[in-house]
């Protein structure tokens, strides 16, 4: 059974994570995704690679695709892309803003060859404002958008610490871009009209924090506005980053006795209550008589209430340290309340629930052999998603793609000899 995007061809000019993962998501839904690399390959191929040009990162971010090498610095290379465009439905680019126009693969240029083209331009800081052309990466977006400070982590030397989740802005941007491509394809099917899609790491980073950064005057007068004033005063007094983080932690009411992490006897455990029924169940299991932090009219700003909360938090801490993670999760499961062990990413491949869900799939890479990789992020019953192939070795499909698009063997031989393209 074909995927939902069967018959859709995507041409991808991407590097690192956000752009390439957009292609992975589209490939999983059935699109023919062709990654165009420069001579020598995308830089991620060489980052911590054990096998030359075949790093684990590159293989992760580029599974499911075909690959070709085109030298876009040469007019002959750009001419290849322009000739190929009538066969292409979607283009994905995540070069620094302005670079695509400089090498003739911007939206206005490419739509001349495919008027109903759907074009994704994924940037760091967006396409407007003074920072539009500044270089960006996920960790830079984490810092600028507030994600990093929001996690409240400070190194021993007082330096910021990036998010423990490796690339939230990158992965979020990839998901948003793929979603927008699907919507644009639906729009084109109804109207015949293509369009340009803009996504950015900054926009994603801010969006991921909507519940914290949105402004609601009545609530913010008691919380966010106070924090802003305290941060400004601390900066004016020459406060360090660590002091600024401490100010935010002091001003930010955390609460959440039953929604957060605790240390058990042999590891970490998370409680995840979001409803009154779940909180009441935790109270019964943990014997927390008199704990009433979710009663109507409860004043979270009352210092006495804060002291009482800390008392109950200590009671919970002491109890949870008395048993193992497995013992507590069994107890909480019996009570029907949400909890989970804190697993390590290096071990998640072998987790029974992950295996039962079929989250990992087997692929065979022609150079590095058998792989177990995270498969599609969703399942679809009528148009199944699938991880259809491992990542392409460098320049593996150049001749194949161009031949399908009408280049003769003689033309291909001449192109390869000129260096405008490379083929395996």
C-alpha positions as CSV (number, residue, x, y, z in Angstrom):
1,X,0.0,0.0,0.0
2,X,1.4,3.4,-1.0
3,X,2.0,6.2,1.4
4,X,-0.2,9.3,1.4
5,X,2.5,11.3,-0.5
6,X,3.2,8.6,-3.1
7,X,3.9,10.4,-6.4
8,X,5.2,13.6,-4.7
9,X,8.8,14.4,-5.5
10,X,10.8,16.5,-3.1
11,X,14.1,18.1,-3.9
12,X,16.0,18.9,-0.8
13,X,18.9,21.4,-0.3
14,X,19.6,20.9,3.4
15,X,22.1,20.5,6.1
16,X,22.4,19.4,9.7
17,X,18.9,18.7,11.3
18,X,15.8,20.9,10.6
19,X,15.8,20.7,6.8
20,X,16.9,17.1,6.6
21,X,14.4,15.9,9.1
22,X,11.6,17.6,7.1
23,X,12.6,15.3,4.3
24,X,12.6,12.3,6.5
25,X,9.0,13.0,7.6
26,X,7.9,13.5,4.0
27,X,9.7,10.3,2.9
28,X,8.0,8.4,5.7
29,X,4.6,9.4,4.2
30,X,5.6,8.1,0.8
31,X,7.3,11.1,-1.0
32,X,10.3,10.5,-3.2
33,X,12.8,12.7,-1.5
34,X,16.0,13.6,-3.3
35,X,18.8,15.2,-1.3
36,X,21.2,17.4,-3.3
37,X,24.6,17.7,-1.8
38,X,27.7,19.8,-2.7
39,X,30.9,18.1,-3.9
40,X,32.3,16.2,-1.0
41,X,29.0,15.9,0.7
42,X,27.1,17.7,3.4
43,X,29.2,18.6,6.4
44,X,27.2,16.3,8.7
45,X,28.5,13.3,6.8
46,X,31.9,14.0,8.3
47,X,30.9,14.8,11.9
48,X,32.2,12.1,14.2
49,X,32.1,9.6,11.3
50,X,33.7,6.2,12.0
51,X,33.2,5.1,8.3
52,X,34.3,8.0,6.0
53,X,31.3,10.2,4.9
54,X,28.8,8.0,6.9
55,X,28.3,9.5,10.3
56,X,25.5,8.2,12.5
57,X,24.0,11.7,12.5
58,X,23.9,11.9,8.7
59,X,22.3,8.5,8.5
60,X,19.7,9.4,11.1
61,X,18.8,12.7,9.4
62,X,18.7,11.4,5.9
63,X,17.1,7.9,5.9
64,X,14.5,7.3,3.3
65,X,16.0,9.5,0.6
66,X,17.9,9.2,-2.6
67,X,21.0,11.3,-3.0
68,X,22.8,13.2,-5.7
69,X,25.8,15.6,-5.9
70,X,25.5,18.9,-7.8
71,X,28.0,21.8,-7.8
72,X,25.7,24.8,-7.4
73,X,28.6,27.1,-7.5
74,X,28.9,26.4,-11.2
75,X,26.5,27.6,-13.9
76,X,26.3,24.0,-15.3
77,X,25.2,22.7,-11.9
78,X,22.5,25.3,-11.5
79,X,21.3,24.5,-15.0
80,X,20.9,20.9,-14.0
81,X,18.6,21.9,-11.1
82,X,16.6,24.3,-13.3
83,X,16.1,21.5,-16.0
84,X,15.1,19.1,-13.2
85,X,12.4,21.4,-11.7
86,X,9.4,20.5,-13.9
87,X,9.6,17.0,-12.3
88,X,9.7,18.4,-8.8
89,X,6.7,19.2,-6.5
90,X,8.4,20.5,-3.4
91,X,11.7,22.1,-2.6
92,X,13.1,22.3,0.9
93,X,16.0,24.6,1.7
94,X,17.5,25.4,5.1
95,X,20.6,27.4,4.1
96,X,21.3,30.7,5.8
97,X,18.8,33.3,4.6
98,X,20.1,34.8,1.3
99,X,22.3,31.9,0.3
100,X,19.6,30.3,-1.9
101,X,19.1,33.4,-4.0
102,X,22.9,33.7,-4.5
103,X,23.1,30.3,-6.1
104,X,19.9,30.4,-8.1
105,X,17.7,28.0,-6.0
106,X,15.4,30.6,-4.4
107,X,11.6,30.5,-4.7
108,X,11.3,33.2,-7.3
109,X,13.9,31.6,-9.6
110,X,12.7,28.0,-9.3
111,X,9.0,28.8,-9.7
112,X,9.8,30.0,-13.2
113,X,10.4,26.4,-14.1
114,X,7.6,25.0,-12.0
115,X,4.8,27.6,-11.4
116,X,2.9,25.5,-8.9
117,X,6.0,24.8,-6.9
118,X,5.7,24.4,-3.1
119,X,8.9,25.8,-1.5
120,X,10.0,25.6,2.1
121,X,12.6,28.1,3.3
122,X,13.7,27.2,6.8
123,X,16.0,29.7,8.4
124,X,17.4,30.4,11.8
125,X,16.0,33.9,12.7
126,X,13.4,34.2,9.9
127,X,13.4,36.4,6.8
128,X,12.8,39.8,8.4
129,X,14.6,42.0,10.9
130,X,18.2,42.8,11.6
131,X,19.1,39.1,12.5
132,X,17.6,37.5,9.4
133,X,21.0,36.8,7.8
134,X,22.8,35.8,11.0
135,X,23.9,32.2,11.3
136,X,22.0,30.1,13.6
137,X,21.9,26.5,15.0
138,X,19.7,24.8,17.5
139,X,21.7,25.7,20.6
140,X,21.7,29.4,19.4
141,X,17.9,29.3,19.0
142,X,17.6,27.7,22.4
143,X,19.4,30.6,23.9
144,X,17.8,33.4,22.0
145,X,14.2,32.1,22.3
146,X,14.3,31.6,26.1
147,X,14.3,27.8,26.1
148,X,17.7,27.6,27.7
149,X,17.0,30.0,30.6
150,X,13.6,28.4,30.9
151,X,15.1,25.1,32.0
152,X,17.0,27.0,34.7
153,X,20.2,25.0,34.5
154,X,23.6,26.6,35.4
155,X,27.0,24.9,35.1
156,X,29.4,24.9,38.1
157,X,31.3,27.8,36.6
158,X,28.1,29.8,36.2
159,X,27.7,29.2,32.4
160,X,24.4,28.4,30.7
161,X,23.6,24.8,30.0
162,X,21.7,23.8,26.8
163,X,18.5,21.8,26.8
164,X,18.9,18.2,27.8
165,X,16.8,17.3,24.8
166,X,19.3,17.7,22.0
167,X,17.6,19.8,19.4
168,X,14.1,21.0,20.2
169,X,14.1,23.9,17.8
170,X,15.5,21.8,14.9
171,X,13.1,18.9,15.4
172,X,10.1,21.2,16.0
173,X,10.9,23.1,12.9
174,X,11.1,19.9,10.8
175,X,7.7,18.8,12.0
176,X,6.1,22.2,11.4
177,X,7.7,22.4,7.9
178,X,6.4,18.9,6.9
179,X,2.9,19.7,8.2
180,X,2.9,22.9,6.1
181,X,4.0,21.0,3.0
182,X,1.1,18.6,3.5
183,X,-1.4,21.5,3.9
184,X,0.1,23.2,0.8
185,X,-0.2,20.1,-1.3
186,X,-3.9,19.9,-0.3
187,X,-4.4,23.5,-1.2
188,X,-2.6,22.9,-4.6
189,X,-4.8,19.9,-5.3
190,X,-7.9,22.1,-4.8
191,X,-6.7,25.3,-6.5
192,X,-3.7,24.5,-8.7
193,X,-1.7,27.1,-6.7
194,X,1.7,26.6,-5.3
195,X,3.2,28.7,-2.5
196,X,6.2,29.5,-0.3
197,X,6.5,28.3,3.3
198,X,8.7,30.1,5.8
199,X,9.7,28.3,9.0
200,X,12.5,29.2,11.5
201,X,14.2,27.9,14.5
202,X,13.4,31.1,16.4
203,X,9.7,30.9,15.6
204,X,9.6,27.2,16.7
205,X,11.6,27.9,19.9
206,X,9.2,30.6,20.9
207,X,6.1,28.6,19.9
208,X,7.3,25.6,22.0
209,X,7.0,27.9,25.1
210,X,3.6,29.4,24.3
211,X,2.2,28.6,27.7
212,X,5.0,30.5,29.4
213,X,5.6,33.4,27.0
214,X,2.0,34.4,26.0
215,X,0.8,37.5,27.8
216,X,-2.4,37.5,29.9
217,X,-2.5,40.7,32.0
218,X,-4.4,39.5,35.0
219,X,-2.2,36.4,35.6
220,X,1.0,38.1,34.5
221,X,0.6,40.9,37.0
222,X,1.2,38.4,39.7
223,X,3.9,36.3,38.0
224,X,5.6,37.2,34.7
225,X,5.6,40.9,35.3
226,X,7.1,40.5,38.7
227,X,9.8,38.3,37.2
228,X,10.6,40.8,34.5
229,X,11.0,43.6,37.0
230,X,13.3,41.5,39.2
231,X,15.4,40.4,36.2
232,X,15.8,44.0,35.1
233,X,16.8,45.1,38.6
234,X,19.4,42.3,38.9
235,X,20.9,43.1,35.5
236,X,21.1,46.8,36.4
237,X,23.0,45.8,39.6
238,X,25.5,43.8,37.5
239,X,24.1,40.4,38.4
240,X,25.5,37.2,36.8
241,X,23.7,34.7,34.7
242,X,23.5,32.4,37.7
243,X,21.9,35.2,39.8
244,X,19.4,35.9,37.0
245,X,18.4,32.2,36.9
246,X,18.1,32.3,40.7
247,X,15.8,35.3,40.5
248,X,13.5,33.5,38.0
249,X,13.5,30.4,40.2
250,X,12.5,32.4,43.3
251,X,9.8,34.4,41.5
252,X,8.4,31.4,39.6
253,X,5.9,29.4,41.6
254,X,6.4,25.7,40.9
255,X,3.9,23.9,43.0
256,X,3.3,20.6,41.3
257,X,3.7,18.0,44.1
258,X,2.2,15.4,41.9
259,X,3.7,16.6,38.5
260,X,7.4,16.3,38.5
261,X,10.4,14.1,39.5
262,X,11.6,12.4,42.6
263,X,14.4,10.1,43.5
264,X,13.5,6.5,44.3
265,X,15.8,4.0,45.9
266,X,17.5,3.0,42.7
267,X,16.7,5.7,40.1
268,X,14.4,8.5,39.1
269,X,10.6,8.4,38.9
270,X,8.1,10.9,37.5
271,X,4.6,11.6,38.8
272,X,2.3,13.0,36.1
273,X,-1.1,14.0,37.7
274,X,-3.0,16.6,35.8
275,X,-6.5,16.0,37.2
276,X,-8.1,16.3,40.7
277,X,-8.9,12.6,40.6
278,X,-5.2,11.7,40.0
279,X,-4.0,14.1,42.7
280,X,-6.4,12.6,45.2
281,X,-5.2,9.1,44.3
282,X,-1.6,10.1,44.9
283,X,-2.7,11.6,48.2
284,X,-4.3,8.3,49.3
285,X,-1.3,6.2,48.2
286,X,1.2,8.5,49.9
287,X,-1.0,9.2,52.9
288,X,-0.9,13.0,52.6
289,X,-3.7,14.0,54.9
290,X,-4.4,17.7,54.9
291,X,-2.7,18.5,51.7
292,X,-5.1,20.8,49.9
293,X,-3.1,22.7,47.3
294,X,-5.9,22.4,44.6
295,X,-8.8,23.5,46.7
296,X,-10.9,26.4,45.3
297,X,-9.5,29.7,46.6
298,X,-6.1,28.3,47.5
299,X,-3.6,31.2,47.4
300,X,-0.4,30.1,45.8
301,X,1.3,33.3,46.8
302,X,0.7,33.0,50.5
303,X,4.1,32.4,52.2
304,X,2.5,30.0,54.7
305,X,1.1,27.9,51.8
306,X,4.5,27.8,50.2
307,X,6.0,26.5,53.4
308,X,3.3,23.9,53.7
309,X,3.9,22.7,50.1
310,X,7.6,22.3,50.8
311,X,6.8,20.3,53.9
312,X,4.6,17.9,51.9
313,X,7.3,17.8,49.1
314,X,9.8,16.6,51.7
315,X,7.3,14.0,53.0
316,X,7.0,12.6,49.4
317,X,10.7,12.7,48.9
318,X,11.4,10.6,52.0
319,X,8.7,8.1,51.1
320,X,9.8,7.6,47.5
321,X,13.4,7.0,48.6
322,X,12.3,3.9,50.6
323,X,11.3,1.8,47.6
324,X,12.7,1.0,44.1
325,X,11.4,2.5,40.9
326,X,9.8,-0.8,39.9
327,X,8.0,-1.1,43.3
328,X,6.6,2.4,43.1
329,X,5.5,2.1,39.5
330,X,3.7,-1.1,40.4
331,X,2.0,0.7,43.3
332,X,1.0,3.7,41.2
333,X,-0.2,1.4,38.4
334,X,-2.5,-0.4,40.8
335,X,-3.9,2.9,41.9
336,X,-4.5,3.9,38.3
337,X,-2.3,7.1,38.5
338,X,0.2,8.2,35.9
339,X,3.9,7.7,36.7
340,X,7.0,6.5,34.8
341,X,10.6,5.5,35.4
342,X,13.2,7.9,34.1
343,X,14.8,5.9,31.3
344,X,18.1,6.6,29.6
345,X,18.2,7.2,25.9
346,X,21.0,4.7,25.4
347,X,18.7,1.9,26.8
348,X,15.3,2.9,25.2
349,X,15.9,0.6,22.2
350,X,15.4,-2.4,24.4
351,X,12.4,-1.2,26.4
352,X,9.5,-3.7,26.1
353,X,6.8,-1.0,25.5
354,X,8.9,0.6,22.8
355,X,9.4,-2.8,21.2
356,X,5.7,-3.6,21.4
357,X,4.9,-0.4,19.7
358,X,7.3,-1.1,16.8
359,X,8.9,2.3,17.2
360,X,12.3,1.1,15.9
361,X,12.6,-0.5,12.5
362,X,15.3,-2.5,10.8
363,X,17.2,-1.1,7.7
364,X,20.2,-2.3,5.8
365,X,22.7,0.3,4.8
366,X,24.8,-0.7,1.8
367,X,28.1,0.5,3.4
368,X,27.6,0.1,7.1
369,X,25.2,-2.8,7.3
370,X,22.2,-3.5,9.6
371,X,20.7,-0.6,11.5
372,X,17.9,-0.2,14.0
373,X,16.4,3.3,13.5
374,X,13.5,5.2,14.9
375,X,10.7,4.8,12.3
376,X,7.9,7.1,11.4
377,X,6.4,9.4,14.0
378,X,2.8,8.4,13.1
379,X,1.0,5.4,11.8
380,X,-1.7,5.6,9.2
381,X,-4.2,2.8,8.4
382,X,-5.1,3.5,4.8
383,X,-1.9,5.1,3.6
384,X,0.8,3.5,5.7
385,X,3.9,5.3,6.8
386,X,7.2,3.5,6.4
387,X,11.0,3.8,6.6
388,X,11.6,2.7,3.1
389,X,15.4,2.8,2.8
390,X,18.6,3.7,4.7
391,X,20.4,7.0,4.0
392,X,22.1,7.3,0.6
393,X,25.8,6.9,0.2
394,X,27.4,10.0,-1.3
395,X,26.2,10.7,-4.9
396,X,24.6,7.2,-5.1
397,X,21.6,8.3,-7.2
398,X,22.8,11.2,-9.3
399,X,22.7,9.3,-12.6
400,X,19.5,7.5,-11.7
401,X,17.6,10.7,-10.9
402,X,18.8,12.6,-14.0
403,X,18.2,9.6,-16.3
404,X,14.6,9.4,-15.0
405,X,14.2,13.1,-15.8
406,X,15.3,12.7,-19.4
407,X,19.1,13.1,-19.6
408,X,20.7,10.8,-22.1
409,X,23.7,8.6,-21.3
410,X,25.8,10.9,-23.4
411,X,24.6,14.0,-21.6
412,X,25.2,12.3,-18.2
413,X,28.7,11.3,-19.2
414,X,29.5,14.8,-20.2
415,X,28.1,16.3,-17.0
416,X,30.0,13.8,-14.8
417,X,33.2,14.6,-16.8
418,X,32.7,18.3,-16.3
419,X,32.5,18.1,-12.5
420,X,29.1,19.8,-12.5
421,X,27.6,16.7,-10.9
422,X,29.1,13.6,-9.3
423,X,27.9,10.0,-9.4
424,X,28.8,6.9,-7.5
